[in-house]
Amino acid sequence: MVRTQVQFPEEELRELKREAAEEGVSVSELVRRYVAEGRQAKGKPSRAELWERASRAIGKFNSGLSDLGRRHDDYFVEAILDDGIRRRVKPAGASRR
């Protein structure tokens, strides 16, 4: 962790200390929790949530291909062409109609 300094109005700090004491945590821990909650409220998941999501995805899917790690680009191109998606790639600067 990185140490930082934050200033609060006296009344805010009293409330933070009271809440921290009720929950049995430090004021710093309480502030960290509030910051994490605020970030999540804005739609930005915390690092802990990102790790949790990633760990739930590990091993969830099975391609059945033993060489997918080495040939992922080849399989990606094949999937695009084989699925009938076949998009035309226009040269850079070409106009769209």
C-alpha positions as CSV (number, residue, x, y, z in Angstrom):
1,M,0.0,0.0,0.0
2,V,1.0,3.6,-0.5
3,R,0.6,6.1,2.3
4,T,-1.3,9.3,1.6
5,Q,-2.7,12.2,3.5
6,V,-6.3,13.3,3.3
7,Q,-8.0,16.2,5.2
8,F,-11.5,16.0,6.5
9,P,-13.8,18.6,8.2
10,E,-13.8,17.9,12.0
11,E,-17.4,16.6,12.0
12,E,-16.7,14.2,9.1
13,L,-13.6,12.8,10.9
14,R,-15.6,12.3,14.1
15,E,-18.2,10.4,12.1
16,L,-15.6,8.3,10.4
17,K,-14.0,7.4,13.7
18,R,-17.3,6.5,15.2
19,E,-18.2,4.2,12.3
20,A,-14.8,2.7,12.3
21,A,-15.0,1.9,16.0
22,E,-18.5,0.4,15.5
23,E,-17.2,-1.9,12.7
24,G,-13.9,-2.7,14.5
25,V,-11.7,-1.4,11.7
26,S,-9.3,1.5,11.3
27,V,-10.4,4.8,9.8
28,S,-8.0,4.0,6.9
29,E,-9.8,0.7,6.2
30,L,-13.2,2.4,6.3
31,V,-12.0,5.1,3.9
32,R,-10.6,2.4,1.5
33,R,-14.0,0.7,1.6
34,Y,-15.9,3.9,0.8
35,V,-13.5,4.6,-2.1
36,A,-14.0,1.1,-3.4
37,E,-17.8,1.4,-3.1
38,G,-17.7,4.8,-4.8
39,R,-15.7,3.4,-7.7
40,Q,-18.2,0.5,-8.1
41,A,-21.1,2.9,-8.0
42,K,-19.6,4.6,-11.0
43,G,-19.4,1.4,-12.9
44,K,-15.7,0.8,-12.3
45,P,-15.1,-2.5,-10.6
46,S,-12.4,-2.7,-8.0
47,R,-9.3,-4.7,-8.6
48,A,-10.6,-7.4,-6.2
49,E,-13.8,-7.7,-8.3
50,L,-11.8,-7.9,-11.5
51,W,-9.7,-10.7,-10.0
52,E,-12.8,-12.5,-8.8
53,R,-14.4,-12.3,-12.3
54,A,-11.2,-13.5,-14.0
55,S,-10.9,-16.4,-11.5
56,R,-14.5,-17.5,-12.2
57,A,-13.8,-17.6,-15.9
58,I,-10.7,-19.8,-15.7
59,G,-11.4,-23.3,-16.9
60,K,-15.0,-22.4,-17.7
61,F,-14.6,-22.9,-21.5
62,N,-13.1,-25.8,-23.4
63,S,-12.3,-25.4,-27.1
64,G,-11.3,-29.0,-27.5
65,L,-8.2,-27.9,-29.3
66,S,-4.8,-28.9,-27.9
67,D,-2.9,-26.2,-29.9
68,L,-5.1,-23.2,-29.4
69,G,-2.4,-21.3,-27.5
70,R,-0.1,-21.6,-30.5
71,R,-2.5,-21.2,-33.3
72,H,-5.2,-18.8,-31.9
73,D,-4.8,-16.4,-34.8
74,D,-5.2,-19.1,-37.4
75,Y,-8.4,-20.4,-35.7
76,F,-9.7,-16.9,-35.4
77,V,-9.4,-16.3,-39.2
78,E,-10.9,-19.7,-39.9
79,A,-13.9,-18.9,-37.7
80,I,-14.5,-15.6,-39.4
81,L,-14.3,-17.2,-42.9
82,D,-16.1,-20.4,-42.1
83,D,-19.1,-18.8,-40.3
84,G,-20.0,-16.9,-43.5
85,I,-19.2,-13.6,-41.9
86,R,-16.7,-12.8,-44.7
87,R,-16.3,-9.1,-44.4
88,R,-14.7,-7.0,-47.0
89,V,-11.6,-5.2,-45.8
90,K,-11.2,-1.9,-47.6
91,P,-7.8,-0.4,-47.9
92,A,-7.0,2.5,-45.6
93,G,-8.4,5.7,-47.0
94,A,-11.0,4.0,-49.2
95,S,-14.4,5.7,-49.0
96,R,-17.4,3.9,-47.6
97,R,-20.7,3.8,-49.5
